[in-house]
């Protein structure tokens, strides 16, 4: 099997990297934080201009019909830039879920507007305690009780919830949403909701890998410049070992995330375990990389003035999003203790047992 990314996948990811390198720098994050705005309008317009909002929506529903392996590098790039705007969750989770459930005219119209980039769709999924970016969304997809609802965001009573990450805008829904807009019952939507959880966990893992790499890169750049006793601190073995250990953790996590994206479409116990393994490995890599970067920066590493804090806070925020460590360890255990192990089952699928 050839697991290399295609030229098209690499080019698409490089377009996103280049755009974010230009429009989502730490100084841009600081300006956004100072303004207390939800989004940078120019940056979001540029992202929408790439046409990625329909990346994982089937072509029959008006999307690009791409697979998870096509999007995983994009999610990683968003993590590397600490992108505040909801490209990843809108494009890779909310819109594919809406496409799977939209059967009436109004739901299809909302999907079309979202694919055109006119609105975003926020998601209140049972796996998460809150809905992210609901205040800037044009619609909210919410699984509540026995039904899945699609609501105009303006009709909802939202309660802002605090987040450790200043760019994550989290909300609880104060009342049961739009009974008249129930688009599916929970039993009917169970498969689609489970697939949304797996996509969310996979692309959260990809973002965590990007965050981890950026934290190490920031620490390496600082270690080359900061001098102690007449030479850069990066020349000391203790600092080298810290950074090397963090980089090794990233290099072991990254292929697991890519493998999870490659197997995501299976939707079975094997692919779910791969997703959970990726989520666990990426979260541990990001935690180590961010804490190492703070340590390399010394006492100032804990301060607002150092860019590392953006990435540390995003890593902490994502570490419990789309399932916590206990949830994902249970799914790995289900595969490890309930199915055959060995080299011949490394990329097993339920159909092959």
C-alpha positions as CSV (number, residue, x, y, z in Angstrom):
1,X,0.0,0.0,0.0
2,X,1.2,3.5,-0.8
3,X,0.5,5.9,2.1
4,X,2.2,8.9,0.6
5,X,0.1,12.0,0.1
6,X,-0.7,12.9,-3.5
7,X,0.6,16.0,-5.2
8,X,-2.9,17.4,-5.2
9,X,-3.3,16.8,-1.5
10,X,0.1,18.5,-0.8
11,X,-0.7,21.4,-3.0
12,X,-4.1,22.0,-1.3
13,X,-2.5,21.9,2.1
14,X,0.3,24.2,1.0
15,X,-2.2,26.8,-0.2
16,X,-3.7,26.8,3.3
17,X,-0.3,27.0,4.9
18,X,0.7,29.9,2.8
19,X,-2.5,31.8,3.5
20,X,-2.3,31.3,7.2
21,X,1.4,32.2,7.3
22,X,0.4,35.5,5.8
23,X,-2.8,36.2,7.6
24,X,-2.7,34.3,10.9
25,X,0.6,35.3,12.5
26,X,0.9,35.7,16.3
27,X,0.7,39.5,15.9
28,X,-2.7,38.9,14.1
29,X,-3.8,36.8,17.0
30,X,-2.9,39.5,19.4
31,X,-4.9,42.1,17.5
32,X,-7.9,39.9,17.4
33,X,-7.6,39.2,21.1
34,X,-7.4,43.0,21.9
35,X,-10.5,43.7,19.8
36,X,-12.5,40.9,21.4
37,X,-13.9,40.2,17.9
38,X,-15.1,36.7,17.1
39,X,-13.3,36.6,13.7
40,X,-10.9,38.5,11.5
41,X,-13.2,39.3,8.5
42,X,-10.4,39.6,6.0
43,X,-8.9,36.3,7.0
44,X,-12.2,34.5,7.0
45,X,-13.1,35.9,3.6
46,X,-9.8,34.6,2.3
47,X,-10.4,31.2,3.8
48,X,-13.9,31.0,2.3
49,X,-12.3,32.0,-1.0
50,X,-10.4,28.7,-1.0
51,X,-13.7,26.9,-1.2
52,X,-12.9,24.4,1.5
53,X,-16.2,24.6,3.4
54,X,-17.6,21.8,1.3
55,X,-14.5,19.7,1.3
56,X,-16.0,16.6,3.0
57,X,-19.6,17.0,1.8
58,X,-20.5,14.5,-1.0
59,X,-20.6,15.9,-4.6
60,X,-24.2,14.9,-4.8
61,X,-25.0,17.4,-2.1
62,X,-22.9,20.2,-3.7
63,X,-19.6,19.6,-1.9
64,X,-16.1,18.6,-3.1
65,X,-16.5,15.0,-2.1
66,X,-13.0,14.7,-0.7
67,X,-11.9,12.2,1.9
68,X,-10.5,12.5,5.4
69,X,-6.9,12.0,4.0
70,X,-7.4,15.0,1.8
71,X,-8.3,17.2,4.8
72,X,-6.0,16.0,7.5
73,X,-3.0,18.2,6.3
74,X,-5.3,21.2,6.2
75,X,-6.4,20.6,9.8
76,X,-2.8,20.2,10.8
77,X,-2.0,23.6,9.2
78,X,-4.8,25.2,11.1
79,X,-3.4,23.9,14.3
80,X,0.1,25.1,13.4
81,X,-1.3,28.6,12.9
82,X,-3.7,28.4,16.0
83,X,-6.5,29.5,13.6
84,X,-9.3,31.2,15.6
85,X,-12.0,30.8,12.9
86,X,-14.0,27.6,12.7
87,X,-12.8,26.2,9.4
88,X,-12.0,22.7,10.7
89,X,-15.2,22.0,12.7
90,X,-17.5,23.7,10.1
91,X,-16.0,22.0,7.1
92,X,-15.1,18.6,8.5
93,X,-17.8,17.9,11.1
94,X,-20.9,20.1,11.0
95,X,-21.5,20.3,7.2
96,X,-20.9,16.6,6.4
97,X,-23.3,15.8,9.3
98,X,-25.9,18.3,8.0
99,X,-25.5,16.9,4.5
100,X,-26.2,13.4,5.9
101,X,-29.4,14.5,7.6
102,X,-30.8,17.3,5.4
103,X,-33.8,15.9,3.7
104,X,-36.3,18.8,3.5
105,X,-36.2,22.0,1.6
106,X,-35.3,24.3,4.4
107,X,-32.4,22.1,5.7
108,X,-31.1,21.8,2.1
109,X,-31.2,25.6,1.7
110,X,-29.2,26.1,4.9
111,X,-26.7,23.6,3.6
112,X,-26.4,25.4,0.3
113,X,-25.8,28.7,2.0
114,X,-23.1,27.1,4.2
115,X,-21.4,25.6,1.2
116,X,-21.5,28.9,-0.6
117,X,-19.7,30.4,2.4
118,X,-22.5,32.7,3.4
119,X,-22.9,31.2,6.8
120,X,-21.3,28.7,9.1
121,X,-23.1,25.9,11.0
122,X,-22.4,25.4,14.6
123,X,-22.7,21.9,16.2
124,X,-23.9,20.9,19.6
125,X,-22.9,17.2,19.7
126,X,-23.4,14.9,22.7
127,X,-19.6,14.3,22.8
128,X,-19.0,17.9,23.7
129,X,-20.5,19.9,26.7
130,X,-20.9,23.1,24.6
131,X,-21.3,24.4,21.1
132,X,-18.4,26.3,19.6
133,X,-18.8,29.5,17.6
134,X,-22.5,29.5,17.9
135,X,-22.7,33.3,18.2
136,X,-21.3,33.8,14.7
137,X,-23.1,30.8,13.0
138,X,-26.1,31.2,10.8
139,X,-27.6,27.9,12.0
140,X,-27.1,25.4,14.8
141,X,-27.3,21.6,14.5
142,X,-28.1,20.2,17.9
143,X,-28.6,16.7,19.2
144,X,-30.9,17.0,22.2
145,X,-32.8,14.1,23.8
146,X,-34.5,12.0,21.2
147,X,-34.1,14.3,18.3
148,X,-31.6,16.3,16.1
149,X,-32.6,19.9,15.6
150,X,-31.6,22.4,12.9
151,X,-32.2,25.9,14.2
152,X,-31.6,29.5,13.0
153,X,-29.0,30.8,15.4
154,X,-31.0,34.0,15.9
155,X,-33.8,32.0,17.5
156,X,-31.6,30.5,20.2
157,X,-30.9,31.7,23.8
158,X,-27.1,31.2,24.1
159,X,-25.1,31.4,27.3
160,X,-21.4,32.2,26.9
161,X,-19.1,29.8,28.7
162,X,-15.5,30.5,29.7
163,X,-12.7,28.7,27.9
164,X,-9.0,28.6,28.7
165,X,-8.4,29.5,25.0
166,X,-9.3,33.1,24.3
167,X,-10.2,32.3,20.7
168,X,-12.6,29.5,21.5
169,X,-16.1,30.9,21.9
170,X,-18.2,28.3,23.7
171,X,-21.9,28.4,24.4
172,X,-24.6,26.4,26.1
173,X,-28.2,26.4,24.8
174,X,-30.5,27.9,27.4
175,X,-33.6,26.2,26.2
176,X,-34.7,23.2,24.1
177,X,-34.2,24.3,20.5
178,X,-36.8,24.7,17.8
179,X,-39.0,21.6,18.2
180,X,-40.6,22.5,14.9
181,X,-37.2,22.1,13.2
182,X,-36.4,18.5,14.3
183,X,-34.8,16.9,11.2
184,X,-34.1,13.4,12.5
185,X,-34.6,11.3,15.6
186,X,-31.6,10.3,17.5
187,X,-31.9,6.6,16.7
188,X,-32.1,7.4,13.0
189,X,-29.1,9.8,13.2
190,X,-26.9,7.6,15.4
191,X,-24.6,6.5,12.6
192,X,-24.2,10.0,11.3
193,X,-23.5,11.3,14.8
194,X,-20.9,8.6,15.5
195,X,-19.2,9.4,12.2
196,X,-19.2,13.1,13.2
197,X,-17.5,12.2,16.5
198,X,-14.8,10.2,14.6
199,X,-14.2,13.1,12.2
200,X,-14.1,15.6,15.0
201,X,-11.6,13.5,17.0
202,X,-9.4,12.8,14.0
203,X,-9.2,16.5,13.0
204,X,-8.7,17.6,16.5
205,X,-5.7,15.2,16.6
206,X,-4.4,16.7,13.4
207,X,-4.7,20.2,14.9
208,X,-2.9,19.0,18.0
209,X,0.0,17.7,15.9
210,X,0.2,21.1,14.2
211,X,0.1,22.9,17.6
212,X,2.9,20.6,18.9
213,X,5.1,21.3,15.9
214,X,4.6,25.1,16.2
215,X,5.5,25.0,19.9
216,X,8.8,23.2,19.2
217,X,9.6,25.5,16.3
218,X,9.0,28.5,18.5
219,X,11.2,27.1,21.2
220,X,14.0,26.2,18.8
221,X,14.0,29.7,17.3
222,X,14.2,31.2,20.8
223,X,16.9,28.8,21.9
224,X,19.1,29.9,18.9
225,X,18.7,33.6,19.9
226,X,18.7,33.6,23.7
227,X,22.3,33.7,25.1
228,X,23.6,32.6,28.4
229,X,27.3,32.6,29.4
230,X,28.2,34.0,26.0
231,X,26.5,31.4,23.8
232,X,23.0,30.4,22.7
233,X,21.1,28.2,25.2
234,X,20.3,25.9,22.3
235,X,23.9,24.8,22.3
236,X,23.5,23.2,25.7
237,X,22.8,19.5,25.8
238,X,20.0,19.8,28.4
239,X,18.0,22.1,26.1
240,X,18.7,20.0,23.0
241,X,17.5,16.9,24.8
242,X,14.3,18.6,25.9
243,X,13.5,19.7,22.4
244,X,14.6,16.4,20.8
245,X,12.3,14.4,23.1
246,X,9.3,16.6,22.2
247,X,10.1,16.3,18.5
248,X,10.3,12.5,18.7
249,X,6.9,12.4,20.4
250,X,5.5,14.4,17.5
251,X,7.1,12.2,14.9
252,X,5.5,9.1,16.5
253,X,2.1,10.8,16.8
254,X,1.9,12.2,13.2
255,X,1.7,8.9,11.3
256,X,-0.9,7.6,13.7
257,X,-3.1,10.6,12.9
258,X,-2.5,10.1,9.1
259,X,-3.4,6.5,9.5
260,X,-6.6,7.4,11.3
261,X,-7.6,9.7,8.5
262,X,-6.9,7.0,5.9
263,X,-9.1,4.4,7.7
264,X,-11.8,6.8,8.9
265,X,-14.3,5.8,6.3
266,X,-14.5,2.2,7.6
267,X,-16.6,3.2,10.5
268,X,-15.9,0.1,12.5
269,X,-14.1,-1.0,15.7
270,X,-10.7,-1.0,14.0
271,X,-11.0,2.5,12.6
272,X,-12.5,3.8,15.8
273,X,-9.5,2.5,17.7
274,X,-7.2,4.1,15.2
275,X,-9.0,7.4,15.7
276,X,-8.8,7.2,19.5
277,X,-5.1,6.1,19.3
278,X,-4.4,9.2,17.2
279,X,-6.3,11.5,19.5
280,X,-4.4,10.2,22.5
281,X,-1.0,10.3,20.9
282,X,-1.5,13.8,19.5
283,X,-2.8,15.2,22.8
284,X,0.2,13.8,24.6
285,X,2.6,15.2,22.0
286,X,1.0,18.6,22.1
287,X,1.1,18.7,25.9
288,X,4.8,17.7,26.0
289,X,5.8,20.1,23.2
290,X,3.9,23.1,24.7
291,X,5.2,22.6,28.2
292,X,8.7,22.1,26.8
293,X,8.5,25.3,24.9
294,X,7.4,27.1,28.0
295,X,10.3,25.7,29.9
296,X,12.8,26.6,27.2
297,X,11.5,30.2,27.3
298,X,12.2,30.3,31.0
299,X,10.2,32.4,33.5
300,X,8.9,34.6,30.7
301,X,7.4,31.4,29.1
302,X,4.4,31.7,31.4
303,X,3.6,35.3,30.4
304,X,1.2,36.8,27.9
305,X,4.0,38.4,26.0
306,X,5.4,35.1,24.7
307,X,3.5,33.5,21.7
308,X,3.8,30.0,23.1
309,X,0.8,30.6,25.4
310,X,-1.6,30.7,22.5
311,X,-0.6,27.2,21.5
312,X,-0.5,25.8,25.1
313,X,-4.1,27.1,25.7
314,X,-5.4,25.7,22.4
315,X,-3.8,22.3,23.2
316,X,-5.4,22.3,26.6
317,X,-8.8,23.2,25.2
318,X,-8.7,20.5,22.5
319,X,-7.5,17.8,24.9
320,X,-11.0,17.2,26.2
321,X,-12.9,18.1,23.0
322,X,-14.5,15.1,21.1
323,X,-14.0,12.8,24.0
324,X,-11.6,12.8,26.9
325,X,-8.6,10.4,27.4
326,X,-10.8,7.9,29.3
327,X,-13.3,7.7,26.5
328,X,-10.6,7.1,23.9
329,X,-8.6,4.6,26.0
330,X,-11.8,2.5,26.3
331,X,-12.2,2.4,22.5
332,X,-8.6,1.4,22.1
333,X,-9.1,-1.3,24.7
334,X,-12.2,-2.6,22.9
335,X,-10.1,-3.2,19.8
336,X,-7.0,-4.5,21.6
337,X,-8.9,-7.0,23.9
338,X,-11.8,-7.9,21.7
339,X,-10.2,-8.4,18.3
340,X,-7.1,-10.3,17.0
341,X,-3.7,-8.6,17.3
342,X,-0.6,-9.0,15.1
343,X,1.0,-7.6,12.0
344,X,-1.6,-9.2,9.7
345,X,-4.3,-7.2,11.5
346,X,-2.6,-3.8,11.6
347,X,-4.9,-2.4,9.0
348,X,-7.8,-4.7,9.6
349,X,-11.4,-3.9,8.8
350,X,-14.6,-5.4,10.3
351,X,-15.5,-7.1,7.0
352,X,-12.1,-8.9,7.1
353,X,-12.3,-9.6,10.9
